[in-house]
C-alpha cells in the first residue's frame, strides 16, 4: 500500500505517467511499423499462463479505436487467467480444468508454480531475450531486450533435453 501511495503522489506520478506515454507511443509506432494496423491478420503465440499480454494489447487497441482484437495461441492457460471479456479469443494447447477456455488437454499439475518454473526455464526456453521496451533509432523502432543472466547455460540445458526427447 505504501509503494502504491508513493507512486500516485507527486512528483513520482507525473514521471510514471510521462514514461508510460512515451513507451505507449513507441509500442504503437512499432506495431504500425510491423504491419499490425494494415489489415493483415496477426496473433500472439506465447507460452501463456495468465494472458496478461493479450489483455494489455487489446486494451491498447481499444484506446486507439482499432477495429480488431488480438487472438492468442498458448501452450498453457491457468485458471488464474485474466477475464475473457478483457482478453478476447484465446486458444490454449493445455488448460487448467477450472480455466474458462476449452482445451482438449487438461493438466492441472502443469500450473503449480514449481512445474511452471521448470517448463519456463527448460522446455520452452527461447533463443532470444525478452523485450522490455522500444526505442527509436534512424527512423526505425527497435526492440530493447532484457539482459537475462545465465541465458547460455539455460539454452544448452534446453537443447540437451529437447535432443533426448526427440530420440
ABEGO torsion letter per residue (X at the ends): XAAAAAAABOAAAAAAAAAAAAAAAAAAAAAAAAGAAAGBBBBBBBAEGAGAAAAAAAAAAAAAGBABBBBBBBABBBAABBBAAAAEBBBBABBBAABABBBABBBAAAABAAAAAAAAAAAABBABBBBABBBBBGGBBBBBBBBBBGAAAAAAAAAAAAAAAAX
